[in-house]
Structures are given as structure tokens and as C-alpha cells.
Amino acid sequence: MRLLIFNWKDLAHPAAGGAEVFTEQVARQLVARGHDVTLFCAAVAGRAEREVVSGVKIVRRGSRFGVYREARRFWREQGDAAFDVVLDEVNTRPFMTPKYVKSVPVVALIHQVARDVWRYEMPLPVALAGRYVFEPWWLRAYRFVPTLTDSPSSAESLAAYGLRNVSPVPMGGDGSEVRHTAKEERPTVMFLGRLVRSKRPDHAITAFRFLRESFPGAQMWLIGDGPMRARLERDRPAGVELLGHVSVEERTERLGRAHVLVATSVREGWGLNVSEAAVSGTPTIGYRVPGLVDSVPASGGGVVNPDLQSLGRALRDHFSGRVPLAPRVSTKSWAEVADALEQHLDAARTGANPSRRGSSLRE
């Protein structure tokens, strides 16, 4: 199978996140099985336009918004005979491949809808237009396209936009057993994610302030970077440390040493950081929002109403021992995720119905 993936970022991009981990892990698995995989994404400063990474052919062209125009141009250059199936990965703005890819099957991969994220990340007029005009109009093109997503709650959100053929696929991870690491002596809270308004790191810090009232020696680590960092640095209370980007090794080590991860996003497709924390032996307390409402309980954590009082109270209850949480592995191996994706791609290519091949795809 010759697969073309459209995604506006690859792992080399400074804004890469969980979606890019998912994409490239699965792409590498498919290459190892003999498939030919090309990933088309935006240009990255200091990286070649064409590169092969772990067998995946990466083509980088265009800016954050120019990548969509360059994708259409790339498709015209390559011609319909170059690929057997297209995986169109949607991150708010889609590539709109159903409009111009006509002779090759298209499968969409939509980790989450933007919906209420618009009002956190855009000025009010743009947010209203995005929420009520652009996103519904964009997704209308995918109504009959086979669509994959990360969780049942994300599938429900897509169905609300009129998509007719949506299937959750399992989230992948690198561990099959919970690793137990010696915890910090001080109560330690961790936030892991982009420091942007829709992730609400300020909520995590405010809830930590509440925790410090009962546990004055508590500390908090924030790993990640973004436009909110300068303000968070300026206003942070005692005990909060902003670490920025760290190595994978340090991130894993700190995840293991922390007592609890807090997840305060407006919504997620799943929340890969929740699964990573659980494998490292750390449970999550997260907001009851799409994506997290699936990943947090599956990982042995607890969900609370998306407000500061509920989060602060849950942190105090956790460290007081009133609400014990036991982390557990909530992901499949990347090989199993690739199995599910491969079946859906092959079904689109051959016209088969993947739902008849076994219920394991949704387990």
C-alpha cells in the first residue's frame, strides 16, 4: 500500500504534540510492514524539504497556513497514480482533500474538533466565525468520508457536526506495565502540555494555590512552552517551577517522581500525556471534558467538573488520602494501533467494511 498522509506538522516542528507522536509512530509501524508511507507537512526552519526518518518519507512545504495550498499543489504534481490511499489528518483547519482527491480513497483522522477551543485561541470576531461558520463548513466536506478519531467522546463531537462514518481507534503507548518510581518527598503536582489558553495552565496553577493552603510544602512542575509562559513566569506563586521543553528522559523521570498530573484542557482527542503519566506510575486529575472523560478514568485517574474549586478540592482530597487513585495502562502497543489503522485504510482502498472484521478495533 502506498499511503500519503497530510498533517500540518511532523515531529520536527516546534509545535509538535500528541497528534504528531501518534502519526509518526503508526507510520513507522506501517513502513516496517512493507508499506510505502509519505508524510506531507509544513516547512520547518533548519530541516530539509525532503527527508527520510525511520523509513517514512517526509515532504515539508509551506507555512502554517500555506501548507494547505502546497498540499494541493503536491497532489497535482504527483498525480493519482502515485498513491493508493490518502490519510487526511485534520487539526482545526482541514486539507479539504475530498474536494480534489477524486480517484484515490480518502480516510480522515480527526483527533478532536476545535468547537469551544476557538474562543480561547482567537479574538472574539474570529472565534465566533470559526466556531459557527468555518468549522461546520469545513467538516461538511467530510460527512461521508470514513473518519477515525481517538475516543468515543471525540466521535460523539464529530457526529454532532454531521459526520456519518466515525470510528474510534485505540491510543498507543510505549509501556505495557506501570513503572513504579520513588516519589518526591514533597507533594508534587505536574502539568505537561503546551502553555496556551485552551490548555488552561493558569487553572492548574490556581488550583495548586488552593493545595498550598493545606500543604504549604507542595511543589508544582510545568513542562512545556508556549505564548502564556512569560505571564505564568511573572505571576507564579511560590513552589511553582516552569521547566519549558525538556528531554524525553527528563520528562519521563519527572512524570514518575510526581504524585499527580493535572489535565485542564478545554477538550482533547484523548490526552496522550494522561496515558504517559499512568505508565510512569502517576495518576491524573482532569477536567470532565471530551477526550479526558475517556482517557483519565481509563488510566486510573479521576475527573472533576471543569472549574477551579472542583480541581483544587480534588487535589487536597488526593493528598489527604481521601480519594486514592491507582494508575493503570490505558493504551495499546503502537503495533496494535497500526493494526487498527491498517484495516481501516485497507478497507477504504478495497471498499470493504472494517466493522465486519472484528470488534477488536474499538477495544
N, C-alpha and C positions, 0 to 999 in steps of 0.2 A: 504494500500500500504506500502510495506517495501522498504524504499529508502536508498541507500548508496550514500553519497556524498564524492567524493575525492577532497580535496583542500589542498594545501601545508601548509596553515596557518589556525588557528582559532583565535578568538578574544583575547585569552590569549597570543598570540605570540607578542613579542615586535615590530615586523614589520607589524602588522595587519593594514589594511586600509579599504577603502570603500568597496572592494570586500568582505571582511570578515563581515562587517556590513550587507551587502546585504544577504550573505549566511545564517548567523545565524538568522537574523530577519525572513526570509522566512521559515527557518527550524522550528523555534518556532511556526510560524503560522500553519504549516503543522502538527506538533505534536498536537496542540490544536484541530485539526480537526479529530484526531484519527489515524493519520498515524504514523508508526514506522520509525524514522529517525536516521541514524548513520552517523557521520561526521568523516572521516579518515584524519588525518593531521600529520604534523611533531611534534616531541617531543619538549616540552617547559621546560626549566630548572625550577625546583621547582613545577611543576604540575604533577599530576598523569597520568599514561599511559592511564587509563580509568576513565572517569568522566561523570556524567550526569549533564548537565546545561540546566535549563528551559525545561526539558523533552527530550533534544537532547542528544543521546549517543555519546560521543566523544572518539575516539581512537587516541592516539598520539604515533607515532613510527618513528624513523629515523631522520636524519639531513636534512638540506636544500636540499641536493641532494639525500641523502639516502632514503628520504620519498617515492620516486618513486619505488625503489626496494622493500621497505617494503609494499607498497600498493599492488603490485603484489603477494607478499607472503601472505598478509592478505586475498586476494581474494581466493588463493588456500586453505587456512585454512578453510574459511567459506563455500566454495562450492556454486554452483549455486543455491541451494535450499534456501539459507538464505535471498535473496533479490529479489524483483520484478522488480526493475529498478535501473540503476546507473546514477548519475549525475556527469559527469567528468568536473571539473572546471579547466580551462586552464589559468595559469599565466606564460606566455612565454614558459616554458617547460611543455608539457602536460604529463599526466599519461599514454597515449597510450592505454587506455582501449579497443579500437576496436580491438587491436591485441590479447587480451587474454580473454576478456569477450564475450563469444560466445552464451550462451543460455539465456541471460538476455538482454533486450534492453538498449542501452546507449543513453543518451542525453548529449550534450556538452554545457557548459556555458562558453563562452569566452568573457570577458569584453572588451578586446582590443587586437590587435596584437602588437608585440614589434616593428617590422619594423625599423623605424628610431630611436627608443629608444636604439638599440644596440650600436650605435656609441657614445652615451652619457655615457653608463654604463660599457662598456667593452674596453679593449685595442684594437687597430686597427685590428690586425690579427683575434682576436676572434670576434670582431664586424662584420667584413666582412663575416666570416664563418657563424655567427649566422643569419645575415640578408639574405644572398644569398644561404646558404646551409641548415643549421639546421632547421630554422623556416619553410621554404617551405616544407622540407622533413617531419617534424613533422606533419604539418597541412594536408598533403596529406592523412594521415590516417583517417581524419575526413570529407573527401569530401562528403560522403553520409550520415553522421550522423546528425540527427536533432540537430540544434545548436541554442542556444539562446544568445543574446547579449544585450547591454544596450541602443543602439541608432541607428538610421538609418545610420549615418556616419560610425559607427563601423561595421554595417552589410555590407556596401559597401567595407570596407577594407578586410573583411573576404571573400567576393565574389571574390575579386581580387586574392586571394590565391586559388581559385578553389572550395570553399565550395558551395554546391548546394542547401542546405536546411537551410537557416539562417532566424531567426525571431527576431526582436527587442521585448523586453518585457519592460513594464514601470518601471521606477525607483521609489523606495519607499522613504517615509519620515515620520516624526513624527508630522508634523503640517498640518492643513487644511486651516489655515488663517495666513496671515502675522502678526507677532508680532511687535509692534512699541515701541521701547525703546529710552530713551533720549540719544542723540548722544553726543560724546565728543565735548568740546568747540573748540579744535584744529582740523584742518583737519587730519583725521586718516585713514591710509591705512592699510590693513591687508593681510597677506599671511598665508594660512593654508595648510599644507601638509608636506610630507617627504622632508628633506633637502638633496636631491640627485640631480645629474646633470640633469636628464631627467625632473625634475620638474622646473628647472631653477629659483631657488630663487634669484640667483645673478642678473637675468634680472629684477626681481621685485624691488630689492634694487637700481639698477642703474636708473630705471625709477623714483623711489622715489627721487633720487638726482636731476633729472630734475624738479620734482614738487617743491622741496625746493627752487629752484631759484625764483619761483613766489610766493611760500607760505613758508617763512622761518620758521614759527612756526609749520609746519606739523610734524606729528609723524607716525611711522610705527611699527606694531607688527608682528612678525613672530612666529607662533605657529607650533611646530613640531620639530623633531630631525632627525639626520642622519649624514653621513660622511662629509658633507660640513660645519657642524656647526662651527668647530674650525676656519676655514678660514673666514667664514662670520663674526664671532665674531671679528676676528682680523682686518678685513678691513671695518667694518661697519661705515657709516658716522653718524654724529650727528642726533639724532631723531629716530634712529632705535634700537629696543629692541627685542632681541631673547629670547623667553619665554620657549622654549623647550616643553616637554609634560606638559599639564595642565589637570585639571579635566574637565569632561564633562560640569559641571556647569560654570566654568570659561570660557571655550571655547564659550559656548552659550552666556554668558553675554558680552564677548568682541566682538563677531560677531554682537551683537545688537548695541553696542556702536560705532563701526567703521562706517565710511561713505562709504567705498567701499572695496571690496575684489578684489585682483588681482590674476588671474589664468594664469600661464605662462608655463604649461606643454608642452612637445613635442607632446603628444597626451593623451587622456583619453578614457575610455569606455563611461563615461558620465561626471563625475565630481560631486560627492555627496557633496563636500564642497560648490559648487556653489548653490545647492538647499538648503543646510542648512543655508547659508548666507541669501538667499532670504526670507526664513521663519522667520529669525531673523530681517528682515527689512533692509537688506543691499544688494545692487546690486553688480554685478561683472563686471569688465572689464577683458576680457580674450582674449587669442590668438585665431586666426581663424585656429584651428586645429581639427582633428577628435575628436568627443566626445564633446568638448567645443563648437563647432559650433552648436550643438543641445541644450546643457544644458544652456548656457549663455543667448541666446535670449529667450528661454522658461521661464527663471527666471527673465526676465525684465532687463537684463544687455546688454552690448554692446561688440561686438567682433571687434578686430583690427588685422591688419597684424602682423605676429609674428616677430616683430623687436622692438628694444628699443625706437627708435624715435616715432613710432606709439603709443606705450604704454605710454610713457612719455607725449606726446601731449594729449592723451585721458584723462589722469589723470588731467592735467591742465584744459582741457575743462570742465571736470566734476565739479571740484571745483570752476570754474569760472561761472558755471551755464549755459554754452553754450550748453551742452548736458545733459539734465536732464534724469535720469534713475529711473524707478519705479519698485521695486522688486515685484514679484508675485510668488505664489506657483506653482511649475512645476512638482511636484511628486504626485503619488497616495499613498493611505494608504498601509501599508505593507500587510494588508488583501487582497487588490486588486491585489498587485503584486503576492501574494501567489495564488490567483485565476488563474492568467495567467500561472504561472509555473505549478500549479497542472494540468491544462488542457493539457499542452504540455507533461508532464510526463505520464499522463493517456493515452494520445493518442499514445505515444510510446509503452506503455505497452499493449494496446489493438489493435494497428495497425490502429487506426482511423486517420483522417486528422484534426488537430486542427483548420485549417483555415476555415473549414466549420461550426465551432461552433459560429461564430460571429466575427465581426471586432473589438470588444472592446479590444481585446488583444493588439492591436497596438496603441490604443488611449492614 
